[in-house]
Amino acid sequence: MGWLHSTIPPGVCLIEEPNAEDREHLSALSIGHFILAGISLLGAAPVLFYGAAGAKLLEELGGDLTMAMGDLPSQPGAGPLAGSPDAMLQELGTLLTVGIVSWVAVSVLAAIHLVVVGVMIRRRGWWTFCYLTGWGECLMFPFGTILGIFTIIVLGRPSVKRLFGLDHTLR
């Protein structure tokens, strides 16, 4: 029956106060977000390199490739093989360009997003934004997954929520 009785007097709230360890963990999370932003930008470098190489290859082989393709049997105006080899080569170049630009744009936007989260963790603001970003980072395997899990764990502590100005006391 001893486990039913609490040694805490009635009316007393247990509030976990922020400590130096919480501040240290938040500082490490902030730095981790800046590093992941740099890794995100580095992820765009190979796409730019191979995309530029592919574009150069299409430019160099343009006439030879269309000559090698010859006349393709197709019905005019129907299906993916409709049109001349030159038009198909042009569409391939357009597809390559759109893919490269999209990949680089997503990488740059992810890097900006991660820098904003790092700054907001350092300033102790936008707790919900930072917390939800932690969940999204779990999809960025492997480094984002590790950082996302630690972000969720650290930002979920009541003492850290108090540092962010969220007053979650037990009542």
N, C-alpha and C positions, 0 to 999 in steps of 0.2 A: 504493500500500500504506500510505501515511501515515494514511489515514482509519481504518484498523483499530486503530491504536495510540492509546490515551488518554493524556492528560497528567495525569490524576487518579491519584494513587498508589492501589494496591490497599488495600482496607479502609476507604477514606474515603467517607463518605456525603455527598451533596449535599442539604442541608436549606435550603429557602427560608425565611428568617426573616421574620416579620411586620415591616412597616415603617409609616411615617407615612401613606403613600398608602393602604395597606389600611385603616387606622383611619379615614381620611377618607372612603373609599368606603363603609365600613360606616355611618358617621354619616349620609351622604347617603341611603343605602338606608333607614335608620330613619326619617328625615324624610319620604322618599317614601312610605313605608307609612302614616304619619300623614296625609299629604295625600290619599292614595287612600281612606283611611277616611272622610275628610270628604266627598270626592266621592261615595262610596257612600251616605252619609246624604243628600246633596243629591239623589240620584237618586230618593229616596222622596218628595220634596216635590211634584213634579208629579202623582204618583199620588194623593197625599192630596188635592191641590187638585181635580183632575178627578174623583176618586172622590166627594168631598163634593158637587161640582156635579152629578154624575150622580144621586146619592142624593136631593138636593134636587129635581131635575127629576122623578124618579120619584114623589116625594111630592106635588109640585104637580100633576102630570098624572095621578095615580092614577085618579081617577074618570073623567076624560075619556078616558084611554087604554083603559080597559076598555069604556067605552061605544063607542069607535071600533072596537074589535075585534069587538064584537057576539058573536053565537053562532057558534062555530067548529064546523064539522062534524067530528066525531070519534067514535070508538067509545069508550064509557065504559071507563076503566081501562086503555087501551092506547095506547102511543106518547107522544111528547113533547107533542102537542096535547090530550091528555086532560085534562079538568077545565075549570074556569071561567077566564075571563080574569083574575079577581082572584087566583086561585091562581098563574097564570103570572106575573103581575106580582110577586107575593110571591117566587117562585122566582128571578126576574131580580134582585130586590133582594138576595136571599141570595147569589146568584152574584157580584154586584158586591162585596158586603161581604167575601166569602171571598177574592176576587182582591186587593182592596186590602190586607187584613190580611196575606195571604201575601207580597205584594210588599214591604210595609214590614218585615215580620219578617225576610225574607231580606236586605234592605238593612241592617238593624240588626245582624244576626248577622255579615254580611260585614264591617261596620265594626269590630265588636268583634274579630273574627278578625285583621283587618289591624293594629289597635292592639296586640294581643298579639304579633304578629310583629315590629312595630316596636320594642316594648319588649325582646323577646328578642334581637333583633339588637344592640340597644344594650348589653344585659347579656352578650352573647356566650354565649348558651345555646340549647338545643333546635335544634341545627344542622339535623337531619333535617326537623323541622317547618317551619323557615324555608325550607329548600331546596325541599321539596315544595310549599309555598305559592307559591314563585316559578313553578313549573310551572303551578299552577292559575291564577295571575294572568294568564298568557298568554291566557286566554279572555276577560279583561275589556278588550276593545278600546276605545279605543286606548291609554289611559294605563296600564292594568294590563299590557298586552302589553310595553310599553317597560320598565316597572319589573320585570316578571317576567324578562325576558331579562337585564337587568343583575343581578338577584338571583342568577340561575343562574350567570352568569359570575363574579361576585365571590365567592360562597360556594363555588364549585368550585375556587378557588385553594388549593394546599397551604398557603400561608402563612396564609390566612384560616382554614383548618381548624385550624391550630395555635392561632390566637387563640381559637377555640371549644373548645379543649381536646382536639381530636382529634389524636392523634399518628400521622401517616401519614408515616413516614420510609422512604426507599428502602433496601432491604436486599438 
